[in-house]
Amino acid sequence: MKILLTNDDGIRAPGIIALHKALKGLGELVVFAPETVQSATSHGITYTTPLMTQTIDVTENMSGVAIDGRPADCVKLALRALWEEQFGEGDKPDLTISGMNSGSNVGINIIYSGTVAAAIESAFLGVPSIAVSLHLKNRALTRYNRAAEIARKVIDRVLENALEPHEVININIPACESEDRAMPEIKVVDMNAAGDLGYYDKRLAPDGRTYYWAAGDGMAFEHTAKGSDVEALKQGYATVTPLNYVLTHRDRMDMWRKRICT
């Protein structure tokens, strides 16, 4: 199995390095990831400037192509050009894995997430995908290697059955702050659909202008639905949520047909 590995924290981020290590033996890992941090860039892609690329050695055991673009750019460019340049015409990965992100991607944050956007771009282009994110409580105490080992076990469970070409699976790993952190129970849950309670700090620049800095921990929401990804992650479960990139509100179609077409 050939696996495209990407992320949104940048090719040198601890999450992708740890996940690359944990995925050893699952298949041939090929890294196409952003050159710089692209967190919360959602599904933006680049049209008006070139996408610069370079092959780099990240660690002794991990090398890859760094792309000066967004996560969706990385996957789109890889699947439309770079993959065939490396493996030959007609070849494509069997699976894309995006992550491991430093920070959870549950609830409405799924919409903002570059990690999830990379996975969705892959599925949209016909390669099934898995997004992996890690809930952070104390960044200094976070044990990425153990979290990646847990992520690998969840990924293995997901892959016990074949994924459909356009399928997207969103995985979130609970906070991991010890090397012997026990394997959490896995729950398949809905996306929590409520606005976040993020806020902005108002500050004054040295030149007298006012500026605002986004604040909040990303896990505070107007409402946490029972059985949702937010609730389960806060309770310490590893969460699995199947996603769909089709945005049509099908329940409203008949109503709008009556309004517009009659």
Helices and strands as residue ranges (DSSP letters): E 2-6, H 14-22, E 28-34, E 53-57, E 63-67, H 71-77, I 78-82, H 83-87, E 95-102, H 109-112, H 114-124, E 129-134, G 139-141, H 144-158, E 168-173, E 186-188, E 199-204, E 210-215, H 229-234, E 238-243, G 250-252, H 253-261
